[in-house]
Amino acid sequence: GHIKKEVAYRRVDLTAGGYPSDIMHRIMRSGGFMHYCLTLEDGTVWFGNSPEKVIERVGSILRVNVLGGTAAKGQDLEGAKEREEHSLIIREIMEKLEEYGSPKLVLNRKALELPYARHLSSVIEMELEDEISNEKLIDLVHPNLAVRGSNKADREFYGGVIGWENPKGDLHLWLNIRSGKWKEGKYSFWAGAGITSG
């Protein structure tokens, strides 16, 4: 009764042979939409498989994809907990975007089927004024209740966004979940779960 929604997560560290590219070959066969392997200047490699394109801005049109409410493959996705979690996330994003326009829910609670899980999925769309920067959009929309948790210790880039912006200002960002980090033979993996009153 003290919180509307919390995201609990944990990090597992291990030492193993091989490189992230070896893991990525297996990850890519498991489905998903955005597979990436990103090497930073210090030699750290982030890699992952994200099912969630959070923000898409093409010209003046913004699309925010909301995933919230998860069940194992073959399990019921329309329980009270899943509906409550999904509604909280949508409401928060809509309220933030209303300051800059008229967001509309163009897809509501469709099941996104992945090989290993099911998610409730919705899409919010709105027309934007040119003066709204991509940085401002990211601050408005991310992190939302789907991934935001009060415990930020050792979270690093888990739950962040990854993607690209083209010279015209079009923006395509995915959520950095189902991800890992590698540096000098040491791996870190994160997993999280949303908790609501339901």
Salt bridges, closest charged atoms under 4 A:
ASP13 OD1 - ARG11 NE 2.82
ASP42 OD2 - LYS183 NZ 3.61
GLU56 OE1 - LYS53 NZ 2.71
GLU56 OE2 - ARG63 NE 3.86
GLU56 OE1 - HIS172 ND1 3.86
GLU78 OE1 - ARG109 NH2 2.89
GLU85 OE2 - LYS5 NZ 3.31
GLU85 OE1 - LYS81 NZ 2.70
GLU92 OE2 - ARG148 NH2 2.53
GLU113 OE1 - LYS73 NZ 3.71
GLU113 OE2 - ARG118 NH2 2.88
GLU125 OE1 - ARG63 NH1 2.76
GLU156 OE2 - ARG11 NH1 2.90
GLU156 OE1 - LYS181 NZ 2.87
ASP170 OD2 - LYS168 NZ 3.90
